[in-house]
Amino acid sequence: MTIQILGSGCAKCNQLEKETKAAVAELGLPIAIEKITDFNRIGDMGVMVTPAIAIDNVVKFAGKVLTKDRIKQLIQEGK
C-alpha cells in the first residue's frame, strides 16, 4: 500500500503528512508514504484543492487536514 500526500508544501500539507506518518506508525503496517508537490500530477489525479490524500492512487479526501484517527480509518478501509 502507498499513501500519497498531495500539496504544495504549505503548512496544511505538512500537517497532513505529519498526521499520516503518525497514523502509519501506530498501525505498524508496511505502508510507503509519497509526497506529491507537482501540480501537473496533482491535477492528473483530479484534485483541485489541497491538501489531499490518496491511497494507491485513489484520492480519498481533499481540502482539509484529516486527523490521525480518520487517516487510520481510511487505511483500514483500503486494506
PEWO-V353525 format. One record per run of one state. SS is the DSSP state (H for helix, E for strand, L for the rest). FROM is the first residue (numbers start at 1). TO is the last residue. If there is no record, write none. Layout:
# PEWO-V353525
ss->SS from->FROM to->TO
ss->SS from->FROM to->TO
This chain:
# PEWO-V353525
ss->L from->1 to->1
ss->E from->2 to->6
ss->L from->7 to->10
ss->H from->11 to->27
ss->L from->28 to->31
ss->E from->32 to->36
ss->L from->37 to->38
ss->H from->39 to->44
ss->L from->45 to->51
ss->E from->52 to->55
ss->L from->56 to->57
ss->E from->58 to->62
ss->L from->63 to->67
ss->H from->68 to->78
ss->L from->79 to->79
